[in-house]
Amino acid sequence: MTIPPQFLSIPTSRVMSTRPEWFGFFNVDKPAGWTSRRAVDHVKPLIKPAKVGHAGTLDPLASGVLVVCVGRATRLVPYLHELTKSYVGEFLLGVTSDTADIEGEVRALSDAPAVTREQLLAVLPRFVGRIQQTPPVYSAVKIQGRRAYELARQGQTPDIAPRDVEIARLELREADQRRFVLEIECSTGTYVRSLGRDMARVLGSDAVMRQLTRTRIGPFDLSAAVTPAQLTTETIAQHLIPASAAVAHLPTIPCDDAALGRVKNGLSIDWPHESDDVGRGECALVTPSGQLAAIGEFLTDDRRIAPRHVFL
């Protein structure tokens, strides 16, 4: 992605070097075999001393979109978690494992029935919309303050309660008697491993995930992602995505210098025009050059906007 020049400007109050201020994201195509932490550690020395984090962990088995947050944009992680995610997952039929993927102990089911493409298509509608799903025992779900996978590694069987997730779209891309491939659009908190497993179990079989690619998080698409090898000291600045991308779904309110002065000090500002329908809930307050200045909240009673998260 080519970043407009205004997003690379350096406020005079923050000049420390000739580098741009690090306030935004990198859309990284995480390779299979890498942990999400390894991707963060690759970026960190390139932009030190700026803070670095990520939104939406990908297991080492998985590849695809990992949003790496830098600078004050690490405070926008909760907004990234609200964005819809898309995946392509491949599953093996007639086998089971304790992890619901091939990284666990995979065992063949001796009595597994043959599953046809038509049968898989027939059960797809059951898994679209708001559904209940039980995460795998080897997952990061917390049980009384401990991760489920920690308990499982100690030989315990964690009691994981089902949870509601939202499946916006579910398509069967490929299928034969040994495997099937799903394309999924879902909410945060969805376990794709559990989705393929549960579809197979409805048909009297079982399945484990062989491969997973995250293709999108909100506006961050795999087609525009960069590999870790493309992020070098010389090239990293050109791949910085503005922090406003995380809140592109919110109403945008431009602010002049006077309004920005109030926002910086935590003071509310007037609604931008006389309409009674400016908005409800939250909004993105931006500078004249389009940079994110704050997340604001519409105060409908007195027609003002209060800054809630300030980035100036």
C-alpha positions in Angstrom: 0.0 0.0 0.0 1.3 3.5 -0.9 0.8 5.9 1.9 -0.1 9.5 1.1 2.7 12.0 2.0 0.6 13.7 4.7 0.6 10.6 6.8 4.4 10.6 6.9 4.6 14.2 8.3 6.6 14.7 11.5 4.9 17.0 14.1 7.5 19.5 15.4 6.7 18.5 18.9 7.8 14.9 18.2 10.8 15.4 16.0 13.5 12.9 17.1 14.9 11.8 13.8 14.3 12.0 10.1 12.0 8.9 10.3 8.2 9.3 10.2 6.3 9.1 13.5 5.3 5.5 14.0 1.5 5.7 14.5 -0.3 3.0 12.4 -0.2 -0.5 11.3 1.6 -3.0 9.1 -0.4 -5.6 7.2 1.9 -8.5 7.5 1.5 -11.8 5.7 2.6 -14.1 8.5 4.3 -17.3 7.1 3.2 -20.7 8.3 5.6 -21.9 11.0 6.0 -18.5 12.5 4.4 -17.5 15.8 2.7 -14.1 15.9 5.3 -13.0 18.4 8.1 -13.8 15.9 6.4 -11.4 13.4 6.3 -8.7 16.0 9.9 -9.3 16.9 10.9 -8.9 13.3 9.3 -5.4 13.1 10.5 -4.2 16.5 14.1 -3.5 15.8 13.2 -1.7 12.6 11.2 1.0 14.4 12.7 1.1 17.9 12.0 2.6 20.3 8.4 2.7 19.2 6.0 0.2 20.9 4.9 -2.8 18.8 2.1 -5.3 19.2 -0.4 -7.3 17.1 -4.1 -7.8 16.9 -5.6 -11.3 16.4 -3.2 -14.0 17.1 -2.5 -16.6 14.4 -1.3 -20.1 15.4 2.1 -21.2 13.9 0.2 -23.6 11.6 -1.7 -20.7 10.1 -0.6 -18.0 7.6 -2.0 -14.8 6.3 -3.0 -11.4 7.6 -1.5 -10.3 10.9 -2.1 -6.7 11.8 1.0 -5.4 13.6 0.3 -2.2 15.6 3.0 0.4 16.2 3.3 3.4 18.5 0.1 4.8 19.9 -1.9 2.6 17.5 -1.4 -0.3 19.9 -4.3 1.4 21.8 -6.6 0.7 18.9 -6.4 -3.1 19.2 -9.9 -3.4 20.8 -11.3 -1.7 17.6 -9.5 -4.2 15.4 -11.0 -7.0 17.4 -14.5 -5.8 16.4 -13.8 -6.1 12.7 -15.0 -9.1 10.7 -12.3 -11.7 9.7 -12.1 -14.0 6.7 -10.3 -17.3 6.4 -9.7 -20.3 4.1 -9.3 -23.5 6.0 -8.6 -27.0 4.8 -9.8 -30.1 6.8 -9.0 -33.8 6.6 -12.0 -36.1 7.1 -12.2 -39.3 9.0 -9.5 -38.4 11.5 -9.4 -36.8 14.9 -6.9 -35.1 17.2 -6.7 -33.6 20.6 -5.9 -30.2 19.1 -8.5 -30.4 16.3 -5.6 -29.8 13.8 -2.7 -31.7 12.5 -0.3 -30.4 15.2 -1.9 -32.7 17.7 -1.9 -36.5 17.9 -3.9 -37.4 14.8 -5.8 -40.8 14.8 -7.8 -42.4 12.0 -11.4 -43.3 12.9 -11.9 -47.0 12.0 -15.7 -46.6 11.6 -15.9 -43.2 10.0 -18.5 -43.1 7.3 -17.8 -41.6 3.8 -18.8 -38.0 3.7 -20.0 -36.5 0.3 -19.8 -33.0 -1.0 -23.6 -33.0 -1.1 -23.8 -33.9 2.6 -21.4 -31.1 3.5 -23.4 -28.6 1.5 -26.6 -29.7 3.2 -25.2 -29.0 6.7 -23.6 -25.6 5.9 -26.7 -23.6 6.8 -26.6 -24.9 10.3 -23.4 -23.1 10.9 -24.3 -19.7 9.4 -25.5 -16.8 11.6 -25.2 -16.7 15.4 -24.2 -20.1 16.6 -22.8 -21.8 19.7 -19.3 -23.2 19.4 -17.0 -25.0 21.9 -13.3 -24.0 21.5 -10.7 -26.9 21.3 -9.1 -28.0 24.6 -5.8 -26.7 23.2 -6.8 -23.1 22.9 -6.1 -19.8 24.6 -9.4 -19.7 26.4 -9.0 -18.8 30.0 -10.5 -21.1 32.7 -10.2 -19.7 36.2 -7.3 -17.6 35.2 -5.4 -20.2 33.3 -5.2 -21.0 29.6 -7.0 -24.1 28.5 -3.9 -25.4 26.6 -1.8 -25.1 29.8 -4.3 -27.4 31.6 -4.4 -29.8 28.6 -0.6 -30.1 28.6 -0.7 -31.1 32.2 -3.1 -34.0 31.4 -6.2 -32.3 32.6 -9.4 -32.1 30.5 -10.5 -28.4 30.6 -14.3 -27.9 30.9 -14.8 -25.3 28.2 -18.3 -23.8 28.0 -19.8 -23.2 24.5 -19.9 -19.6 23.4 -21.7 -17.5 20.8 -19.9 -16.6 17.6 -21.2 -15.0 14.4 -20.6 -16.7 11.0 -21.5 -14.1 8.4 -20.6 -16.3 5.4 -19.6 -19.9 4.9 -18.8 -21.5 1.6 -17.6 -24.9 0.5 -14.8 -24.4 -2.0 -13.6 -27.9 -2.4 -14.6 -31.4 -1.2 -14.0 -35.1 -1.7 -14.1 -38.1 0.5 -10.8 -37.3 2.2 -10.9 -33.5 2.6 -12.8 -30.3 2.3 -12.0 -26.6 2.1 -14.1 -23.8 3.7 -14.2 -20.1 3.1 -15.3 -18.3 6.2 -16.3 -14.8 7.2 -16.8 -14.6 11.0 -16.5 -12.6 14.2 -13.6 -12.4 16.6 -13.5 -15.4 18.9 -14.5 -18.0 16.2 -12.3 -21.1 16.2 -12.1 -22.3 12.6 -10.8 -25.6 13.9 -14.0 -26.2 15.8 -16.1 -25.2 12.8 -14.7 -27.9 10.5 -14.7 -30.4 13.3 -18.3 -29.8 14.2 -19.5 -30.0 10.6 -17.9 -33.4 10.2 -19.3 -34.6 13.6 -22.9 -33.7 12.5 -22.3 -36.2 9.6 -21.1 -38.9 12.0 -17.4 -38.4 11.3 -14.7 -36.1 12.5 -12.1 -33.7 10.9 -8.9 -32.0 11.8 -7.6 -28.7 10.3 -4.7 -29.2 8.0 -4.1 -25.6 6.8 -5.5 -22.1 7.6 -5.0 -18.8 5.9 -6.5 -15.6 7.2 -7.4 -13.5 4.1 -8.8 -10.4 5.7 -9.3 -8.4 8.9 -11.7 -5.5 8.2 -9.9 -3.4 5.6 -6.6 -5.3 5.9 -6.6 -7.7 3.0 -4.1 -10.5 2.1 -3.7 -9.1 -1.4 -2.1 -6.0 0.0 -0.1 -7.6 2.8 3.7 -7.7 2.9 5.9 -10.5 3.9 8.4 -10.1 6.7 11.2 -10.1 4.1 9.7 -7.0 2.5 10.0 -5.1 5.8 13.5 -3.7 6.0 15.1 -0.6 7.4 15.0 1.0 4.0 11.4 0.0 3.0 9.4 -0.2 6.2 8.2 3.4 6.2 6.4 3.1 2.9 4.3 0.2 4.2 2.9 2.1 7.2 -0.9 2.2 7.1 -2.6 5.2 8.9 -4.1 4.5 12.3 -7.4 5.7 11.0 -7.8 2.4 9.1 -8.8 0.7 12.3 -11.8 3.0 12.7 -12.8 3.5 9.1 -16.3 2.2 10.0 -16.9 5.1 12.4 -18.2 8.6 11.3 -15.3 10.9 10.6 -15.3 14.4 12.0 -12.7 16.8 10.7 -11.2 19.2 13.3 -9.6 22.6 12.8 -6.7 23.8 15.0 -9.0 25.3 17.6 -10.9 22.1 18.0 -7.7 20.0 18.1 -6.5 22.2 20.9 -9.5 21.4 23.0 -9.4 17.7 22.1 -5.7 17.5 23.2 -6.7 18.9 26.6 -9.6 16.4 26.9 -12.3 19.1 26.3 -15.5 18.5 24.3 -16.1 20.3 21.0 -19.2 21.4 19.2 -21.0 19.2 16.6 -19.7 20.2 13.2 -23.1 21.4 11.8 -26.7 22.0 12.7 -28.1 18.7 11.7 -29.9 16.7 14.4 -28.6 13.5 12.9 -24.8 13.9 13.1 -24.4 10.5 14.6 -24.7 8.3 17.7 -22.0 6.4 19.7 -18.4 6.9 18.7 -16.7 8.8 15.9 -13.2 9.4 14.6 -11.8 12.9 15.1 -9.2 13.7 12.4 -6.7 16.5 11.7 -6.9 18.7 8.6 -4.4 16.3 6.9 -6.6 13.3 7.8 -4.5 11.8 10.6 -6.4 10.3 13.5 -6.5 12.7 16.5 -8.9 11.0 18.8 -11.9 8.7 19.2 -14.8 10.8 20.3 -18.3 10.1 21.6 -21.4 12.0 20.5 -23.2 13.7 23.4 -26.7 14.0 22.0 -28.1 15.9 25.0 -25.9 19.0 24.6 -24.9 18.5 20.9 -21.2 18.1 21.7 -18.5 15.5 21.1 -16.3 14.3 24.0 -12.8 12.9 23.3 -12.5 9.4 24.8 -9.1 8.2 23.4 -6.7 11.0 22.5 -3.7 10.4 20.2 -2.3 13.9 19.9 
